[in-house]
Structures are given as C-alpha cells and as structure tokens.
Amino acid sequence: MKRSLLCLGFLMVLVIASGGRALAQSARTTPAFYIVLNSLTRNCSVVDKTPQTDTPNITVASDAVYKTRAEAEAAKNTLPSCNR
C-alpha cells in the first residue's frame, strides 16, 4: 500500500513538473509532405498526411519528410521509382 501511494505521488510530481504535457500528444504545427508510390499504377503522388502503409499497393517512395509541397514535387522527379 505504501509503495503504490509513493509511486502515485511520484507520477503526479512528474506530470505537474512537465506542465501536463506528459500525457498529451504533441500537435504537429509545421506542415509535412510525403511522397507515396502506388505500386498498381506506378504513379507517385505527394500527400500532406502521414501515409497509411497498411494497404498492399501503397508504399512510401522516400523516407524523407518535406516542409513544402514544391520541395516534395521536385524530389519526386528525382526518385528512380517515380520516373518509370
């Protein structure tokens, strides 16, 4: 009983010390763009959301994260998997 109260108190101190951010998810404030390859159509596209790779025909063409859409479009033209 004493150990659980001690752990609970320690956890509360950590949450208070971090300003309550320890339990909250951090919000993405800067835009991020990704290059995604559709392996069925062999077309690459630039998306502004994190790619869902749970479908078999969608793969991430590049591991890089781009700050602007123009930067991602320029990088898409240089990728060998997108120039087929």
N, C-alpha and C positions, 0 to 999 in steps of 0.2 A: 504494500500500500504506500509506504513512504517513497519507494523507488518510482512508482508511477506518478505520484504527485511531484516529485523532483523533476522527472522528465517533462511533465506537462508544463511546469514552471519555466524550465529551460527553453522549451519550444515557444512559449509566449514571449519570453525575453527576446528570442531571435526574431520573431515576427514584428515585435514593436521596434526593435533596433533597425530593421530593414525598411521601416515605414509602411508595412503592409504589402510590400511588393513581392514578398517571398511566395505568396500563394496565388498571385495574379499572373496571368500570361502577359508577356510584353507585347505591346502593339507595334506593328511594323509601320514606321512613319515614312520611310522612303520607298518610292516605287521600285519594284524589281521585275525584270523581264527575263524570260527563259526561252530557249529555242527547243522546240519539240518536233520529233520526226514521227510521222505516221507511216509505219512500215508497209501498210497495204497499198497506199497510193504513192509512196516515196516522196511525199511533199513535206517540206519543213515549214513551220509557222512559228511566229513569235507570240507568246502568251504573257499576260500580266499576272496570272495566278500561279501558285505552285503546281507543277504538273502532277496529275494523278497517274501513276505508272502501274496501277493495278489491272489495267486492260492490256491484253497481249499485243495489240497493234500500236500502242503509243509508247515511245521511248524518248528519253531526254537526249538530244543530239549533242549537247555540250554541257559540261559541268559548271560552266561559268554563269554568274548572275550579273546581268547588265543593269545599269542605272537608268538608261533611256531607251526608248523604242528604236531610235535611229542607230544607236550603238549596237543593239541586238540585230537589227536588219543588216548592218554592214558585216557583222561577224557571221551571219547566216550565209552570206555569199562566199565566204572563205572556207566554210566547212566542206570537206570532201563528201561526206554522206548526204549533204543537201544539194550538191551540184551534179547529181546523176540524171 
